[in-house]
Amino acid sequence: MNKTEKFRNETRTWLEENCPLGARGDGQIPWGSSKINLNADSKLWLERMAERGWTVPTWPVEYGGAGLDKDLYPILIDELKRINARTPLTGRGVNYIGPTILEMGTDEQKARWLPGIARGEGGWAMGYSEPGAGSDLASLACKAELNGDHYILNGRKVWTSDAMDCDYIFVLARTNPTAPQHLGISLILVDMAQTGVEVTPVRLLSGASPFNETNFENAIAPANDVIGGVDNGWTVGKRLLQFERSTHAGINTSGSQGGRSSDSPLPGQVQQYSPVVNGQLADASLRRRLLNHQIAFTAQRLTQKRVIEETAASAPGFASSAIKLSNALITQEGDEILVAAMGTQGIGWGATGFQVHEIDATRDWLKQKSLTIAGGTKEVQLNIIAKRVLGLPD
Ligand SMILES: Cc1cc2nc3c(=O)[nH]c(=O)nc-3n(C[C@H](O)[C@H](O)[C@H](O)COP(=O)(O)OP(=O)(O)OC[C@H]3O[C@@H](n4cnc5c(N)ncnc54)[C@H](O)[C@@H]3O)c2cc1C
């Protein structure tokens, strides 16, 4: 038996014995927040996977990973999906800041931060956007001034997802106001449990508040928590964005991705609402639209699989933008098709006459519009693809 077959057999056996039944299928996926209580199965699953290094399977063993290479990592993912095992740990810790520290942090920073992130100790928020700095991120104004062995932060971040439940935030701040715009920025790790950090929810039309404004007023961060060098935050911050975009693209190989097999449920869902005659949808235009979508969906899944196999412990560079964008557009088109097929059942918001899955479909359709904004807008990705992938002139 060769190395991969042996690994598959051992993995299959271990997962069968150790993945609690309550951690298979839909349900709670921890992202490290100390403020969210985990149910017993999610907690047990997280602990068992962390102990084996499989919350971050490609990270080195010394930092809480299992050091899986590009041959073994996809096998673990296959086997997790085979039993519908949920991802044991997700979020900005394992997927964004963790791999950034692994790639660009000092040995001391890796030892200090990574094992805790791998065990899911502490949820992370992302402090990039500001009222005057979204797509034009380099114009950010939040400043960090060195004072002895720590920085003092002042400024305002917006759209900080989940900040109300986070323990830490990684912040892009201006550390050198006289340097050219891109050169005076640093990426700093900040503990949110201090009076200098204030989180204010931003209420959405839906009534939910996943977004916040996060204000820093003389907040403190240790000077040795600048990642990748002082005033080098533009380079570090862009790499972190590639990890974020690769997560949106479904190709981030830092964490372990469980979940369902990647077959699309869409054809079955559409058939519940649109008549089927002789085994095919009677509405020819909807049929053609669904078929085109399924082709794109399948191509996207194969591309994701290929990229995961090629990159394993890392994330692709500028290509993350292309795959993030195609993933977003395909997801949005799938939601459009479903809502179109549902007709009036696809416009429910909470009134009677709609089933739960119908209201969910409508909300998903609206929510997924954000996929072409979060992590950099569609236009920003197209600019990156034009300039950095296709090499077109600025
Ligand atoms: C669901 C979600 C979660 C988010 N979470 C976070 C978070 O946790 N932390 C965080 O820091 N931020 C977060 N954001 C913010 C996100 O990064 C910004 O919304 C995004 O970068 C766009 O910035 P903006 O909203 O200021 O829009 P703007 O930059 O003002 O853009 C407005 C429009 O102009 C277009 N545009 C701008 N510049 C160009 C250009 N050069 N060429 C062509 N078109 C251009 C844009 O594409 C867009 O259509 C989140 C956003 C969403 C939707």
The ligand as a Tripos MOL2 file, in Angstrom:
@<TRIPOS>MOLECULE
LIG
   53    58     1     0     0
SMALL
NO_CHARGES

@<TRIPOS>ATOM
      1 C1        -20.4080   41.3830    3.7020 C.3       1 LIG1
      2 C2        -19.2750   42.3510    3.8800 C.ar      1 LIG1
      3 C3        -18.3760   42.1480    4.8970 C.ar      1 LIG1
      4 C4        -17.3350   43.0520    5.0910 C.ar      1 LIG1
      5 N1        -16.4840   42.8650    6.1410 N.ar      1 LIG1
      6 C5        -15.4620   43.7160    6.3290 C.ar      1 LIG1
      7 C6        -14.5890   43.5340    7.4500 C.ar      1 LIG1
      8 O1        -14.7720   42.6280    8.2700 O.2       1 LIG1
      9 N2        -13.5740   44.4030    7.6080 N.ar      1 LIG1
     10 C7        -13.3380   45.4100    6.7340 C.ar      1 LIG1
     11 O2        -12.3550   46.1380    6.9050 O.2       1 LIG1
     12 N3        -14.1690   45.6480    5.6820 N.ar      1 LIG1
     13 C8        -15.2310   44.8140    5.4750 C.ar      1 LIG1
     14 N4        -16.0880   45.0300    4.4170 N.ar      1 LIG1
     15 C9        -15.9320   46.2160    3.5980 C.3       1 LIG1
     16 C10       -15.4390   45.9440    2.1820 C.3       1 LIG1
     17 O3        -14.0840   45.5870    2.1690 O.3       1 LIG1
     18 C11       -15.7040   47.2190    1.3590 C.3       1 LIG1
     19 O4        -17.1080   47.3920    1.3060 O.3       1 LIG1
     20 C12       -15.1540   47.1330   -0.0370 C.3       1 LIG1
     21 O5        -13.7550   47.1000   -0.0210 O.3       1 LIG1
     22 C13       -15.6370   48.3100   -0.8930 C.3       1 LIG1
     23 O6        -15.3890   49.5340   -0.2870 O.3       1 LIG1
     24 P1        -16.5610   50.6140   -0.1020 P.3       1 LIG1
     25 O7        -17.7330   49.9300    0.4800 O.co2     1 LIG1
     26 O8        -15.9760   51.7690    0.5960 O.co2     1 LIG1
     27 O9        -16.9630   51.0280   -1.6030 O.3       1 LIG1
     28 P2        -16.2110   52.0500   -2.5390 P.3       1 LIG1
     29 O10       -14.7530   51.7780   -2.5170 O.co2     1 LIG1
     30 O11       -16.6510   53.4370   -2.2040 O.co2     1 LIG1
     31 O12       -16.7640   51.6480   -3.9740 O.3       1 LIG1
     32 C14       -18.0260   52.1090   -4.4660 C.3       1 LIG1
     33 C15       -18.1380   51.6360   -5.9040 C.3       1 LIG1
     34 O13       -17.1160   52.2340   -6.7250 O.3       1 LIG1
     35 C16       -16.3830   51.2280   -7.4060 C.3       1 LIG1
     36 N5        -14.9660   51.5760   -7.5010 N.ar      1 LIG1
     37 C17       -14.1860   52.0940   -6.5260 C.ar      1 LIG1
     38 N6        -12.9180   52.2660   -6.9650 N.ar      1 LIG1
     39 C18       -12.9050   51.8150   -8.2450 C.ar      1 LIG1
     40 C19       -11.8810   51.7280   -9.2420 C.ar      1 LIG1
     41 N7        -10.6130   52.0990   -9.0080 N.pl3     1 LIG1
     42 N8        -12.2020   51.2010  -10.4490 N.ar      1 LIG1
     43 C20       -13.4940   50.8020  -10.7150 C.ar      1 LIG1
     44 N9        -14.5020   50.8890   -9.8090 N.ar      1 LIG1
     45 C21       -14.2040   51.3830   -8.5930 C.ar      1 LIG1
     46 C22       -16.5370   49.9850   -6.5460 C.3       1 LIG1
     47 O14       -16.3110   48.8020   -7.3170 O.3       1 LIG1
     48 C23       -17.9700   50.1160   -6.0510 C.3       1 LIG1
     49 O15       -18.8610   49.6410   -7.0270 O.3       1 LIG1
     50 C24       -17.1630   44.1630    4.2160 C.ar      1 LIG1
     51 C25       -18.0910   44.3710    3.1770 C.ar      1 LIG1
     52 C26       -19.1450   43.4820    3.0260 C.ar      1 LIG1
     53 C27       -20.1270   43.7350    1.9170 C.3       1 LIG1
@<TRIPOS>BOND
     1     1     2 1
     2     2     3 ar
     3     2    52 ar
     4     3     4 ar
     5     4     5 ar
     6     4    50 ar
     7     5     6 ar
     8     6     7 ar
     9     6    13 1
    10     7     8 2
    11     7     9 ar
    12     9    10 ar
    13    10    11 2
    14    10    12 ar
    15    12    13 ar
    16    13    14 ar
    17    14    15 1
    18    14    50 ar
    19    15    16 1
    20    16    17 1
    21    16    18 1
    22    18    19 1
    23    18    20 1
    24    20    21 1
    25    20    22 1
    26    22    23 1
    27    23    24 1
    28    24    25 2
    29    24    26 1
    30    24    27 1
    31    27    28 1
    32    28    29 2
    33    28    30 1
    34    28    31 1
    35    31    32 1
    36    32    33 1
    37    33    34 1
    38    33    48 1
    39    34    35 1
    40    35    36 1
    41    35    46 1
    42    36    37 ar
    43    36    45 ar
    44    37    38 ar
    45    38    39 ar
    46    39    40 ar
    47    39    45 ar
    48    40    41 1
    49    40    42 ar
    50    42    43 ar
    51    43    44 ar
    52    44    45 ar
    53    46    47 1
    54    46    48 1
    55    48    49 1
    56    50    51 ar
    57    51    52 ar
    58    52    53 1
@<TRIPOS>SUBSTRUCTURE
     1 LIG1         1 GROUP 0 **** ****
